[in-house]
Amino acid sequence: MTSLRRLGSSDLEVFPLALGGNVFGWTADRADSFAVLDAYTAAGGNFVDTADAYSAWAPGNGGGVSETVIGEWLTARGNRADVLIATKVGAHPSYKGLSPANVKAAAEESLRRLQTDHIDLYYTHYDDPSVPVEEILGALDELVRSGKVRAIAASNISPERLQESLDASDREGLVRYVALQAQYSLVSRDTYEGPLQDVASRGGLAAVPYYGLASGFLTGKYRAGAEVDSPRAGAAGKHLASERGQRVLTALDEVAQERGAELATVALAWLASRPTVAVPLASARTPSQLPALLSVADLTLTDTDLTKLTRASE
């Protein structure tokens, strides 16, 4: 049985891979979404990540679709007590920003779509510098005190505002961020490593990185001359054109061959080994894509493996 990991200072204990819900109701229809969620939980997974804005970027999609699909699945399976749900506030087209009134109204809508009475982990999706951190935290504190939210986290926030938030929580006796979501992978280290990681480390925050597979590039399916039919092909393709991307693929190929593992598994295992990282986050459109992601729970890379990957990614 895979051991669960405690998320920062919270009482949330999570599976070693968070399942991204950004594809639900977008590139994965309702049936495929249900199948992915079923396969993930059957393997012991218990940490599903979504946002109220998913997937408002898709034509004809007004946001809230992923939450709706997850809510219907939770109700159909009757397994709410076994699954930890993380969602986010601040980017839904009808609920932009982090004013206290907006945070509270958006939370009610998320609860309705998820068909639940509580959110396990509630992220501020993007920081809103127009609102003082004390006001944002005050609204989140009310949600926690009322039992509608169990723990809070931040995403897409500067080191300065994150530190200011942690200081305000300690000073004012308000609920405190326990986790942080930032872009982080073998081909994207600069956005997290450095000041942001330092604040997370000092504050005892658990990192749950997104784009851990760099839009699919680190699965190894994007190679010179290969045509991949995916909405993310453009984002992944830019890494193929870089020297760093080529070095990382070569190192991944070598380590994957030595370990008898998929490239995606190795890339996520590297991420899981990094300081402050609690669990990586990845999504799957079909159940067939899940085994390579879930295997991160069972793969421990050697120091030699980690050094090879880290050097290639510098």
C-alpha positions in Angstrom: 0.0 0.0 0.0 1.4 3.4 -1.0 2.1 5.6 1.9 0.4 9.0 1.9 2.2 12.3 2.4 1.2 15.1 4.8 0.6 18.4 3.0 2.7 21.0 4.9 1.3 21.8 8.3 -2.2 20.7 7.4 -4.0 17.5 8.4 -4.4 16.5 4.8 -2.7 13.3 3.8 -2.3 12.9 0.1 -1.3 10.2 -2.5 2.2 10.8 -4.1 0.5 12.1 -7.3 -2.2 14.8 -7.4 -4.6 14.3 -10.4 -5.1 17.4 -12.4 -8.7 18.2 -13.4 -8.0 20.8 -16.0 -8.9 18.3 -18.8 -12.3 17.3 -17.4 -15.0 18.5 -19.6 -12.4 19.9 -22.1 -10.1 17.4 -23.8 -11.7 14.6 -21.7 -15.5 14.3 -22.0 -17.7 13.3 -19.1 -17.3 9.5 -19.7 -13.5 9.7 -20.1 -13.3 12.0 -17.1 -15.3 9.4 -15.0 -13.0 6.6 -16.3 -9.8 8.5 -15.3 -11.2 9.4 -11.9 -12.2 5.8 -11.3 -8.8 4.4 -12.4 -6.9 7.0 -10.2 -8.9 6.2 -7.1 -8.8 2.4 -7.8 -5.0 2.7 -7.7 -5.1 4.4 -4.3 -5.2 8.0 -5.5 -7.1 10.5 -3.3 -6.0 14.1 -4.3 -7.9 15.7 -7.2 -7.0 19.2 -8.2 -9.3 21.6 -10.1 -10.3 25.2 -10.3 -13.5 27.2 -10.8 -12.1 28.6 -14.0 -11.5 25.3 -15.8 -11.9 25.3 -18.7 -13.0 28.9 -19.6 -10.3 29.1 -22.3 -12.1 26.6 -24.5 -14.7 28.0 -27.0 -18.2 27.7 -25.7 -17.0 26.8 -22.1 -17.9 29.4 -19.5 -15.8 27.9 -16.7 -16.9 25.6 -13.8 -17.1 22.6 -16.1 -14.4 20.6 -14.4 -15.9 21.2 -11.0 -19.3 20.1 -12.3 -17.9 16.9 -13.7 -16.1 16.1 -10.5 -19.2 16.9 -8.5 -21.3 14.5 -10.6 -18.7 11.8 -10.2 -18.4 12.2 -6.5 -22.2 11.9 -6.1 -22.4 9.0 -8.5 -19.7 7.1 -6.7 -20.7 8.1 -3.1 -17.0 8.4 -2.2 -16.7 12.1 -1.1 -15.1 11.0 2.3 -12.3 9.2 0.5 -11.2 11.9 -1.9 -9.5 15.2 -1.1 -10.7 18.0 -3.5 -8.5 21.1 -4.2 -10.0 23.9 -6.1 -9.2 27.5 -6.8 -10.7 31.0 -6.7 -10.0 34.2 -8.6 -9.9 33.4 -12.3 -13.5 32.4 -13.1 -14.9 34.8 -15.8 -17.8 35.8 -13.5 -15.7 35.8 -10.3 -12.4 37.5 -11.1 -10.1 38.7 -8.4 -9.7 38.2 -4.6 -12.0 40.8 -3.0 -13.5 39.3 0.1 -17.0 39.4 -1.3 -15.9 37.6 -4.5 -13.9 34.9 -2.6 -16.9 34.0 -0.5 -19.4 34.1 -3.5 -17.1 32.0 -5.7 -16.6 29.5 -2.9 -20.4 29.0 -2.7 -20.6 28.4 -6.4 -17.7 25.9 -6.2 -19.4 24.0 -3.4 -22.6 23.9 -5.4 -20.9 22.5 -8.6 -18.8 20.0 -6.6 -22.0 18.9 -4.8 -20.3 19.0 -1.4 -20.4 21.0 1.8 -16.6 21.5 2.1 -13.5 22.1 0.0 -10.4 20.3 1.3 -7.8 22.7 -0.1 -8.7 26.1 -1.4 -6.2 28.0 -3.6 -6.0 31.6 -4.5 -5.6 30.9 -8.3 -3.7 34.1 -9.1 -2.6 36.8 -6.7 -4.7 40.0 -6.8 -2.3 42.8 -5.7 -5.2 45.3 -5.7 -6.4 43.6 -2.5 -4.4 43.8 0.8 -3.3 40.3 1.9 -5.1 40.8 5.3 -8.5 41.1 3.4 -7.8 38.0 1.3 -6.8 36.0 4.3 -9.7 37.4 6.3 -12.2 36.0 3.8 -10.4 32.7 3.6 -10.3 32.6 7.4 -14.1 33.0 7.6 -14.5 30.1 5.1 -12.3 27.9 7.3 -14.0 28.8 10.5 -17.4 28.1 9.0 -16.3 24.6 8.0 -16.6 25.2 4.2 -12.8 25.0 3.7 -10.3 22.8 5.5 -7.0 24.4 4.5 -5.8 27.1 2.2 -3.0 27.5 -0.4 -1.6 30.0 -2.9 -0.8 29.7 -6.6 0.9 32.1 -9.0 2.1 34.5 -6.4 5.3 36.5 -5.9 7.8 35.7 -3.2 7.2 39.1 -1.7 3.4 38.7 -1.5 3.6 35.2 -0.2 5.9 36.3 2.6 3.6 39.2 3.4 0.7 36.8 3.5 2.4 34.4 5.9 3.5 37.3 8.1 0.0 38.7 8.2 -1.5 35.3 9.2 1.0 35.0 12.1 0.5 38.6 13.2 -3.3 38.7 12.9 -4.0 35.1 14.0 -5.6 34.3 10.6 -5.6 31.0 8.7 -2.2 30.3 7.1 -1.3 29.0 3.7 -0.1 25.4 3.9 0.7 24.7 0.2 1.9 26.5 -2.9 1.3 25.7 -6.6 3.9 27.0 -9.1 5.2 26.0 -12.5 8.1 23.7 -12.0 9.7 21.0 -14.1 13.0 19.7 -15.5 12.7 22.3 -18.3 11.2 25.1 -16.2 13.1 25.6 -12.9 13.6 29.3 -12.8 10.0 30.2 -11.9 10.2 28.3 -8.6 13.8 27.7 -7.6 15.2 30.7 -5.8 13.2 33.3 -3.8 9.8 31.6 -4.1 11.2 28.2 -3.0 13.1 30.0 -0.1 9.8 31.5 1.2 8.1 28.1 0.9 10.9 26.4 2.8 11.1 28.9 5.6 7.3 28.9 5.9 6.9 25.2 5.9 4.7 25.2 2.8 4.3 22.1 0.7 4.8 22.6 -3.0 2.4 20.9 -5.5 4.0 21.9 -8.8 2.0 22.2 -12.0 3.2 21.6 -15.6 5.5 19.0 -14.1 5.6 17.3 -17.6 5.9 20.5 -19.5 2.6 20.2 -21.4 3.6 16.6 -22.3 7.1 17.3 -23.5 8.7 15.2 -20.7 6.7 12.1 -21.7 9.1 11.8 -24.6 6.3 11.7 -27.2 7.5 15.0 -28.8 10.6 14.3 -30.9 12.1 15.8 -34.0 9.9 14.9 -37.0 7.1 13.4 -34.8 3.6 14.7 -35.3 1.5 14.7 -32.1 -2.2 15.5 -32.2 -2.7 17.4 -29.0 -4.0 20.9 -28.0 -0.7 21.2 -26.1 1.6 20.4 -29.0 2.6 24.1 -29.4 3.6 24.5 -25.8 5.5 21.3 -25.7 7.2 22.0 -29.1 9.1 25.0 -27.9 11.1 22.8 -25.5 12.1 20.6 -28.4 13.8 23.5 -30.1 16.0 24.3 -27.1 19.4 22.9 -26.3 18.2 22.4 -22.7 15.2 20.4 -23.8 17.4 18.1 -25.9 19.8 17.5 -23.0 16.9 16.7 -20.6 15.3 14.2 -23.1 18.7 12.5 -23.5 19.1 12.2 -19.7 15.5 11.0 -19.3 16.0 8.4 -21.9 19.1 7.1 -20.1 17.6 7.0 -16.7 14.3 5.5 -17.9 16.1 2.7 -19.6 18.3 2.0 -16.6 15.2 2.0 -14.3 12.8 0.2 -16.7 10.5 3.1 -16.3 8.5 5.5 -18.5 10.0 9.0 -19.1 7.0 10.6 -17.5 7.5 8.6 -14.4 11.2 9.6 -14.1 10.4 13.3 -14.8 7.8 13.3 -12.0 10.1 11.3 -9.6 12.8 14.0 -10.1 10.2 16.6 -9.2 9.1 14.7 -6.2 12.7 14.6 -4.9 13.1 18.3 -4.9 13.2 20.4 -1.7 9.8 21.5 -0.5 7.9 19.4 -3.1 5.2 17.3 -1.5 3.6 15.8 -4.6 3.7 16.6 -8.3 0.5 17.3 -10.2 -0.3 15.7 -13.6 -3.5 15.2 -15.7 -4.6 12.3 -17.9 -7.2 12.4 -20.7 -7.7 8.6 -20.7 -7.0 5.8 -18.2 -4.2 4.5 -20.5 -2.2 7.6 -19.7 -2.4 7.0 -15.9 0.0 4.1 -15.2 3.1 6.2 -16.1 1.9 8.9 -13.8 0.8 6.7 -10.9 4.2 4.8 -11.0 5.9 7.9 -9.4 4.6 6.5 -6.1 6.9 3.5 -6.5 10.0 4.9 -8.2 12.9 6.1 -6.1 15.7 7.5 -8.2 19.3 7.1 -7.1 21.6 10.0 -6.3 23.4 9.3 -9.6 20.1 9.5 -11.5 19.1 12.7 -9.8 22.5 14.3 -10.4 22.4 13.4 -14.1 18.9 14.9 -14.5 19.6 18.0 -12.5 22.8 18.8 -14.5 21.1 18.2 -17.8 18.3 20.6 -16.8 20.6 23.5 -15.8 
